[in-house]
Amino acid sequence: MNKQLNIGWAQVDITPDRPVFVAGQMYPRLSSYIHDPITATCLVLENNEEQYVMVSLDMVNTPKVCCDRFRSRLEAISGLDVSKVAFNGIHSHNSLRGNHDAHLINFPRYLGADRVEPFPMPDDILYGDDEIEFLAERVEAVVRRAWDNRKPGGIATAEDYAAVGFNRRPVFKDEDGSTYSEMYGACSKDNFLRLEGYSDHTINMLYTFDPSGALTGMIVDIPCPAQVYELHRFISADYWCDVRDCIREVYGPVYILSVIGAGGDQNPLDLIRLSRDNEKELELWNEQASEVYRNFDMKEECRSIGERVCDAVKRGYRKAIRNIQYEPEFKHRLLTLKLPIRTVTQADYVQALETIDQLKSQYDADHPMDMHAQVKAYEAIGVALRWERQNQDPDYTFTCHFVRLGRAIFATNPFELFTEYGVRIRARNPFKETFIVQLCDDAGVYLPTHAALAGGSYSSKPATTLLGPDQGDVLVEETLKAIRSLV
């Protein structure tokens, strides 16, 4: 017999009051100002037999070093099972990093500390362990408040549509007749053929209610990273700020927990439209070496996304309100997977070192490399790092949560999961609504498809991937097995 569900919500501000390294580009960036506040939101679900806690942070991802610190602090909360707490990011490129800045370590290490321009670090920067502790204090507070706020309540789920994500990997025809992909390539070029993959405009929503049927909060799952503002240095929750504003204009100050579905090859900007007025800007965007100003109104774009998502939320609410469950089927399962990482050959490694040496030879202590020059070594350094990693530990171990709530299933993973994998999982499982939660409990980077590997470009090469598409196929099958075990 199912038990009465208890629900607790809380939200906390995680906006830094000092400069931080802003996540998401190949080069290090310091925050310039606060565009809009960033938050962490917690939802506790518990029925005296089972529990599950979701914490969504307005960050690029949730590195394991952060999650371990968070769980260590949460051990003090009586009755809370920290193994059933999941932390996810929204993939904003305008937020805290939460871990060390590899650029500041790997560029000098491979290129020579005397050959790279030192990066200016302000005295008051929030960085390293201080940054992790800053986040951990706030995560502990928000989870404790949500846990203490548990009250009887109900849930209802719905699925609808809003165009937010667009495939960001155009395919082009080369001079020899072959094809190649280019992340953020300009679709206005004469040799543009198509987009490499699918876009999923499904929006999944879980609404929570008090015993009187009043709305208290919602989970909104959008398969698209929060990256309208990504090339700039200010702090922002990106389009999620406008999504929350639009929803609260309709429903009042309800809690909103943000989830990114399988959207590793997606972006909230339509490249077909954007390319017409931004061909040169897209070339600079691809270089990822400096701030780029593009020819469109970013704030208007975010507001439009917020309005479209809010329309889907309203349609979903009209359906969900008729099906509130106060004693839903509630099951949780953890699955730990150990999969072989994507490897490079010794020849790849040797070639990478040659590329690095060739670049180094053009500079010396009197004429050090600026950041634009350093970024040119990014892929080669990535190959060298992979060679080192695969000889130390050839596997990647990670944990996924699977939660059944009534007619819905939640499935987490730590990757920037290409949309094709999410579509497969959604299509082949028996539940009415599927909430895929990516970038959860670690920073697993991109998990590309076979088509992406064939096409090449950023997000499919060793420097930006940990697993390959064969392991992506395994992840799909293991996910489906775990989901079916909860039927």
C-alpha positions as CSV (number, residue, x, y, z in Angstrom):
1,M,0.0,0.0,0.0
2,N,1.4,3.4,-0.9
3,K,2.1,6.0,1.8
4,Q,1.2,9.7,2.1
5,L,3.9,11.8,0.4
6,N,5.6,14.5,2.4
7,I,7.1,17.4,0.4
8,G,9.6,20.1,1.4
9,W,10.9,23.0,-0.6
10,A,13.6,25.6,-0.1
11,Q,15.8,28.0,-2.1
12,V,19.0,29.8,-1.3
13,D,21.0,32.6,-3.1
14,I,24.5,31.4,-4.2
15,T,25.4,34.6,-5.9
16,P,29.1,35.3,-5.1
17,D,29.9,38.6,-3.5
18,R,33.5,38.5,-4.8
19,P,35.1,37.9,-8.2
20,V,35.0,34.3,-9.4
21,F,36.2,32.3,-12.3
22,V,33.3,32.0,-14.7
23,A,32.9,28.5,-16.1
24,G,32.4,27.3,-19.7
25,Q,35.1,28.5,-22.1
26,M,38.5,27.3,-23.1
27,Y,40.2,30.3,-21.6
28,P,39.9,31.6,-17.9
29,R,37.4,34.4,-17.3
30,L,36.8,36.5,-14.2
31,S,33.3,37.6,-13.4
32,S,32.7,41.3,-14.1
33,Y,29.3,42.0,-12.4
34,I,26.0,40.4,-11.4
35,H,23.5,40.4,-14.2
36,D,20.9,38.4,-12.3
37,P,21.1,36.3,-9.1
38,I,21.9,32.6,-9.1
39,T,20.3,30.2,-6.7
40,A,20.2,26.6,-5.4
41,T,16.8,25.0,-5.1
42,C,16.0,21.9,-3.1
43,L,13.0,19.6,-3.2
44,V,12.6,16.8,-0.6
45,L,10.2,13.9,-1.3
46,E,9.6,11.4,1.5
47,N,6.9,9.0,2.6
48,N,8.3,7.4,5.8
49,E,9.6,4.4,3.7
50,E,11.4,6.1,0.8
51,Q,13.1,9.4,0.2
52,Y,14.7,11.4,-2.6
53,V,16.2,14.9,-2.5
54,M,17.0,17.0,-5.6
55,V,19.2,20.0,-5.4
56,S,19.5,22.1,-8.6
57,L,22.3,24.7,-8.7
58,D,22.6,27.5,-11.2
59,M,26.1,26.3,-12.2
60,V,27.7,24.8,-15.3
61,N,27.7,21.4,-13.6
62,T,28.2,19.8,-10.2
63,P,31.8,18.4,-10.0
64,K,32.4,15.4,-7.8
65,V,34.7,17.3,-5.5
66,C,31.7,19.6,-4.7
67,C,29.2,16.8,-4.3
68,D,31.5,14.9,-1.9
69,R,31.8,18.0,0.2
70,F,28.0,18.6,0.1
71,R,27.2,15.1,1.2
72,S,29.8,15.3,4.0
73,R,28.0,18.3,5.4
74,L,24.6,16.7,5.0
75,E,25.5,13.7,7.1
76,A,24.5,15.9,10.2
77,I,20.9,16.1,9.1
78,S,18.9,13.5,11.2
79,G,17.0,11.0,9.1
80,L,18.5,12.1,5.7
81,D,20.0,9.4,3.6
82,V,22.8,11.3,1.8
83,S,23.1,8.5,-0.9
84,K,19.6,9.6,-2.0
85,V,20.5,13.2,-2.6
86,A,21.2,14.3,-6.2
87,F,22.9,17.5,-7.3
88,N,22.5,18.9,-10.8
89,G,23.6,21.9,-12.7
90,I,21.9,23.9,-15.5
91,H,25.0,24.3,-17.7
92,S,25.2,28.1,-17.4
93,H,28.5,29.5,-18.7
94,N,28.0,32.5,-16.4
95,S,28.4,31.0,-13.0
96,L,30.9,29.6,-10.5
97,R,33.2,26.7,-11.5
98,G,33.1,24.8,-8.2
99,N,36.5,23.2,-9.0
100,H,40.0,24.2,-9.8
101,D,40.6,26.0,-13.1
102,A,42.5,23.5,-15.2
103,H,43.5,26.2,-17.7
104,L,45.7,27.8,-15.0
105,I,47.4,24.5,-14.4
106,N,47.5,22.7,-17.7
107,F,48.5,25.5,-20.0
108,P,51.6,26.5,-18.0
109,R,52.5,22.8,-17.5
110,Y,52.5,21.9,-21.1
111,L,53.5,25.2,-22.7
112,G,56.0,26.2,-20.1
113,A,55.3,28.6,-17.2
114,D,57.9,31.0,-18.6
115,R,56.2,31.1,-22.0
116,V,52.7,31.9,-21.0
117,E,51.4,35.3,-19.8
118,P,50.5,35.0,-16.1
119,F,46.8,35.4,-15.5
120,P,46.0,38.3,-13.2
121,M,44.3,37.0,-10.0
122,P,42.6,39.7,-7.9
123,D,43.4,39.5,-4.2
124,D,39.7,39.0,-3.2
125,I,38.9,36.2,-5.7
126,L,36.6,33.4,-4.4
127,Y,38.6,30.4,-5.7
128,G,39.5,26.8,-4.9
129,D,38.6,25.4,-1.5
130,D,37.0,28.7,-0.4
131,E,34.6,28.5,-3.4
132,I,33.7,24.9,-2.6
133,E,33.1,25.8,1.0
134,F,31.0,28.9,0.0
135,L,28.7,26.5,-2.0
136,A,28.7,23.8,0.6
137,E,27.5,26.1,3.4
138,R,24.6,27.2,1.2
139,V,23.7,23.7,0.0
140,E,23.6,22.4,3.6
141,A,21.4,25.3,4.6
142,V,18.9,24.8,1.7
143,V,18.7,21.0,2.2
144,R,18.2,21.4,5.9
145,R,15.4,23.9,5.4
146,A,13.7,21.8,2.8
147,W,14.0,18.7,5.0
148,D,12.5,20.6,8.0
149,N,9.8,22.1,5.8
150,R,8.3,18.6,4.9
151,K,4.5,18.6,5.0
152,P,1.9,16.3,3.4
153,G,1.4,17.1,-0.2
154,G,0.7,15.7,-3.7
155,I,2.3,15.6,-7.1
156,A,1.1,15.6,-10.7
157,T,3.1,15.4,-13.9
158,A,2.6,16.6,-17.4
159,E,4.4,16.8,-20.7
160,D,4.2,19.6,-23.3
161,Y,6.3,21.4,-25.9
162,A,8.3,24.6,-26.2
163,A,11.0,25.3,-28.7
164,V,14.1,26.1,-26.6
165,G,16.9,23.8,-27.8
166,F,18.3,23.8,-31.3
167,N,21.1,21.5,-32.6
168,R,24.4,23.4,-32.6
169,R,26.4,21.1,-34.9
170,P,25.9,22.0,-38.6
171,V,27.2,19.6,-41.3
172,F,29.1,21.0,-44.2
173,K,30.4,19.5,-47.5
174,D,34.1,19.6,-48.0
175,E,35.9,20.3,-51.3
176,D,36.6,16.5,-51.8
177,G,32.9,15.7,-51.4
178,S,33.2,14.4,-47.8
179,T,31.3,16.0,-45.0
180,Y,32.3,17.4,-41.6
181,S,30.5,18.9,-38.6
182,E,31.4,22.2,-37.0
183,M,30.0,23.2,-33.6
184,Y,28.5,26.7,-34.0
185,G,29.4,26.7,-37.7
186,A,27.7,29.4,-39.8
187,C,24.7,27.8,-41.6
188,S,24.7,30.8,-44.1
189,K,27.8,29.3,-45.8
190,D,27.3,27.9,-49.3
191,N,28.5,24.4,-48.3
192,F,26.0,24.0,-45.4
193,L,24.1,20.8,-45.8
194,R,22.1,20.1,-42.6
195,L,22.2,19.9,-38.9
196,E,23.8,16.8,-37.5
197,G,21.2,15.7,-35.0
198,Y,17.8,15.9,-33.5
199,S,16.3,18.7,-31.4
200,D,13.8,17.7,-28.6
201,H,11.3,20.4,-27.7
202,T,9.6,18.3,-25.0
203,I,9.1,20.0,-21.7
204,N,8.5,17.7,-18.7
205,M,6.9,19.1,-15.6
206,L,6.2,17.8,-12.1
207,Y,3.9,20.0,-10.0
208,T,3.6,19.8,-6.2
209,F,0.5,20.7,-4.2
210,D,-0.5,21.1,-0.6
211,P,-3.5,19.1,0.8
212,S,-6.0,21.8,-0.3
213,G,-4.8,21.5,-3.9
214,A,-2.8,24.8,-4.0
215,L,0.3,24.8,-6.1
216,T,3.5,25.0,-4.1
217,G,6.3,24.4,-6.6
218,M,7.4,22.6,-9.8
219,I,10.2,20.8,-11.5
220,V,10.7,22.0,-15.1
221,D,12.9,19.8,-17.3
222,I,14.2,21.4,-20.5
223,P,16.6,19.5,-22.8
224,C,18.8,22.5,-23.5
225,P,21.7,24.1,-21.7
226,A,21.4,27.6,-20.3
227,Q,23.7,29.4,-22.7
228,V,22.2,32.5,-24.3
229,Y,24.7,34.7,-22.4
230,E,27.6,32.2,-22.5
231,L,30.3,34.3,-24.2
232,H,30.1,37.1,-21.5
233,R,31.7,37.4,-18.1
234,F,28.8,38.4,-15.9
235,I,27.0,36.2,-13.4
236,S,23.6,34.9,-14.6
237,A,21.2,32.0,-14.5
238,D,20.7,32.7,-18.2
239,Y,17.3,31.9,-19.6
240,W,16.2,30.3,-16.4
241,C,16.0,33.7,-14.8
242,D,13.3,34.7,-17.3
243,V,11.6,31.3,-17.1
244,R,11.2,31.7,-13.4
245,D,10.0,35.3,-13.7
246,C,7.4,34.4,-16.3
247,I,6.1,31.4,-14.3
248,R,5.9,33.5,-11.1
249,E,4.0,36.3,-12.9
250,V,1.3,33.7,-13.4
251,Y,1.4,31.5,-10.3
252,G,3.0,33.7,-7.6
253,P,6.1,32.9,-5.6
254,V,6.2,29.2,-6.1
255,Y,9.4,27.1,-6.0
256,I,10.9,26.2,-9.4
257,L,13.6,23.5,-9.6
258,S,15.5,23.7,-12.9
259,V,16.6,20.5,-14.7
260,I,18.4,20.1,-18.0
261,G,17.5,17.1,-20.0
262,A,19.6,15.4,-22.7
263,G,20.9,18.4,-24.5
264,G,24.7,18.0,-25.0
265,D,24.4,19.0,-28.7
266,Q,21.8,21.7,-28.2
267,N,21.9,25.5,-27.7
268,P,19.0,27.9,-27.0
269,L,19.9,29.9,-30.2
270,D,18.7,28.9,-33.7
271,L,21.8,28.8,-35.8
272,I,19.7,28.9,-39.0
273,R,18.4,32.3,-38.0
274,L,21.5,33.5,-36.1
275,S,24.0,32.8,-39.0
276,R,22.5,35.4,-41.3
277,D,23.8,38.3,-39.3
278,N,26.7,36.6,-37.4
279,E,28.9,34.7,-39.8
280,K,32.1,36.5,-38.6
281,E,30.9,36.4,-35.0
282,L,30.4,32.6,-35.2
283,E,34.0,32.2,-36.4
284,L,35.2,34.1,-33.3
285,W,32.8,32.1,-31.1
286,N,34.4,28.9,-32.4
287,E,37.9,30.1,-31.4
288,Q,36.7,30.4,-27.7
289,A,39.6,32.8,-27.0
290,S,37.8,36.0,-26.1
291,E,34.5,37.6,-25.4
292,V,32.3,37.9,-28.6
293,Y,29.5,40.4,-29.1
294,R,26.8,38.9,-31.4
295,N,24.2,40.7,-33.4
296,F,21.0,40.0,-31.5
297,D,19.2,41.1,-28.3
298,M,20.2,38.5,-25.7
299,K,17.7,39.8,-23.1
300,E,14.9,39.6,-25.6
301,E,15.9,36.1,-26.5
302,C,15.8,35.0,-22.9
303,R,12.5,36.7,-22.3
304,S,11.0,34.9,-25.4
305,I,12.3,31.6,-24.0
306,G,10.7,32.3,-20.7
307,E,7.4,33.1,-22.3
308,R,7.4,29.9,-24.4
309,V,8.3,27.7,-21.5
310,C,5.6,29.4,-19.3
311,D,3.0,28.7,-22.0
312,A,3.9,25.0,-21.8
313,V,3.8,25.1,-18.0
314,K,0.3,26.6,-18.1
315,R,-0.9,23.9,-20.6
316,G,0.7,21.2,-18.4
317,Y,-0.9,22.6,-15.3
318,R,-4.4,22.4,-16.8
319,K,-3.8,18.7,-17.4
320,A,-1.9,18.0,-14.2
321,I,-4.5,19.6,-11.8
322,R,-7.0,16.8,-12.7
323,N,-4.6,14.1,-11.6
324,I,-3.0,15.0,-8.3
325,Q,-1.6,12.0,-6.4
326,Y,-1.1,12.2,-2.6
327,E,0.0,8.6,-2.2
328,P,1.9,8.0,-5.5
329,E,4.0,4.9,-6.1
330,F,7.5,5.9,-4.9
331,K,10.6,3.9,-5.5
332,H,14.3,4.9,-5.7
333,R,17.2,2.9,-7.1
334,L,20.9,3.7,-7.3
335,L,23.1,2.3,-10.1
336,T,26.8,2.5,-10.2
337,L,28.4,2.0,-13.6
338,K,32.1,1.5,-14.5
339,L,32.7,2.1,-18.2
340,P,36.0,2.3,-20.2
341,I,37.0,5.8,-21.1
342,R,37.6,6.8,-24.7
343,T,41.3,6.3,-25.5
344,V,43.9,7.8,-27.8
345,T,46.8,6.0,-29.5
346,Q,50.5,6.5,-28.8
347,A,50.8,8.0,-32.2
348,D,48.0,10.5,-31.2
349,Y,50.0,11.3,-28.1
350,V,53.3,11.8,-30.0
351,Q,51.6,14.0,-32.5
352,A,50.0,16.1,-29.8
353,L,53.3,16.7,-28.1
354,E,54.8,17.7,-31.5
355,T,52.0,20.2,-32.0
356,I,52.6,21.6,-28.5
357,D,56.4,21.9,-29.1
358,Q,55.8,23.6,-32.4
359,L,53.6,26.2,-30.7
360,K,56.0,26.6,-27.8
361,S,58.9,27.3,-30.2
362,Q,57.3,30.5,-31.4
363,Y,57.5,32.1,-27.9
364,D,59.9,32.7,-25.1
365,A,60.0,34.4,-21.7
366,D,60.5,37.8,-23.4
367,H,57.6,37.2,-25.8
368,P,55.1,34.9,-23.9
369,M,51.9,33.5,-25.3
370,D,48.7,35.5,-24.8
371,M,45.5,33.6,-24.1
372,H,44.5,33.5,-27.8
373,A,47.8,31.6,-28.6
374,Q,47.4,29.3,-25.6
375,V,43.9,28.2,-26.6
376,K,45.4,26.9,-29.9
377,A,47.0,24.1,-27.9
378,Y,43.7,23.2,-26.2
379,E,43.0,20.0,-28.2
380,A,46.6,18.8,-28.2
381,I,46.8,19.2,-24.5
382,G,43.5,17.3,-24.2
383,V,45.0,14.4,-26.1
384,A,48.1,14.4,-23.9
385,L,46.0,14.5,-20.8
386,R,43.9,11.6,-22.0
387,W,47.0,9.5,-22.7
388,E,48.1,10.1,-19.1
389,R,44.6,9.4,-17.7
390,Q,44.1,6.1,-19.6
391,N,47.4,4.8,-18.4
392,Q,46.6,5.6,-14.8
393,D,42.9,4.6,-14.8
394,P,41.2,3.4,-18.0
395,D,37.7,3.5,-16.5
396,Y,35.1,6.1,-15.4
397,T,32.9,5.1,-12.4
398,F,29.7,7.1,-11.8
399,T,26.3,6.7,-10.1
400,C,22.9,7.3,-11.5
401,H,19.6,7.8,-9.6
402,F,16.3,6.3,-10.8
403,V,13.1,7.4,-9.2
404,R,9.6,6.3,-9.8
405,L,6.9,8.9,-8.8
406,G,3.5,7.7,-9.9
407,R,3.4,7.5,-13.7
408,A,6.8,9.4,-14.1
409,I,10.4,8.2,-14.0
410,F,13.5,10.2,-13.2
411,A,16.9,9.1,-14.6
412,T,20.1,11.0,-13.8
413,N,23.5,10.9,-15.5
414,P,26.7,13.1,-15.1
415,F,27.2,13.9,-18.8
416,E,26.4,16.5,-21.4
417,L,24.3,13.8,-23.0
418,F,23.6,14.2,-26.7
419,T,19.9,14.4,-27.4
420,E,19.7,11.2,-29.4
421,Y,20.4,9.2,-26.3
422,G,17.6,11.0,-24.4
423,V,15.2,10.3,-27.2
424,R,16.0,6.6,-27.1
425,I,15.5,6.4,-23.4
426,R,12.2,8.3,-23.6
427,A,10.9,6.2,-26.5
428,R,11.7,2.8,-25.1
429,N,10.6,3.0,-21.5
430,P,7.0,2.3,-20.2
431,F,6.4,5.4,-18.1
432,K,4.2,8.2,-19.3
433,E,6.7,11.0,-18.4
434,T,10.5,10.7,-18.4
435,F,12.6,13.2,-16.6
436,I,16.2,12.9,-17.8
437,V,18.5,14.9,-15.5
438,Q,22.0,15.4,-17.0
439,L,25.1,17.0,-15.4
440,C,24.1,15.3,-12.1
441,D,26.5,14.3,-9.3
442,D,29.7,15.0,-11.4
443,A,31.0,16.8,-14.5
444,G,31.1,13.9,-17.0
445,V,31.6,16.3,-20.0
446,Y,30.2,15.5,-23.5
447,L,28.9,12.1,-24.4
448,P,28.7,12.2,-28.3
449,T,27.0,10.0,-30.8
450,H,28.6,7.9,-33.6
451,A,27.5,10.7,-36.0
452,A,29.3,13.3,-33.9
453,L,32.6,11.3,-33.9
454,A,32.4,10.9,-37.6
455,G,31.8,14.6,-38.0
456,G,34.5,15.8,-35.7
457,S,34.7,19.3,-34.1
458,Y,34.5,20.5,-30.5
459,S,32.2,18.3,-28.2
460,S,33.2,15.1,-30.0
461,K,37.0,15.1,-29.6
462,P,39.1,13.6,-26.7
463,A,39.7,17.0,-25.1
464,T,36.0,17.5,-24.5
465,T,34.8,13.9,-24.1
466,L,35.4,11.2,-21.5
467,L,33.4,8.3,-23.0
468,G,32.6,7.4,-26.6
469,P,29.4,6.5,-28.3
470,D,29.8,2.7,-27.6
471,Q,29.6,3.6,-23.9
472,G,26.7,5.9,-24.7
473,D,24.9,2.9,-26.1
474,V,25.7,1.0,-22.9
475,L,24.4,3.8,-20.8
476,V,21.1,3.8,-22.7
477,E,20.6,0.1,-22.2
478,E,21.6,0.1,-18.5
479,T,19.3,3.1,-17.9
480,L,16.4,1.2,-19.5
481,K,17.1,-1.9,-17.4
482,A,17.0,0.2,-14.3
483,I,13.9,2.0,-15.3
484,R,12.0,-1.2,-16.1
485,S,13.0,-2.6,-12.7
486,L,10.8,0.0,-11.1
487,V,7.6,-0.8,-13.0
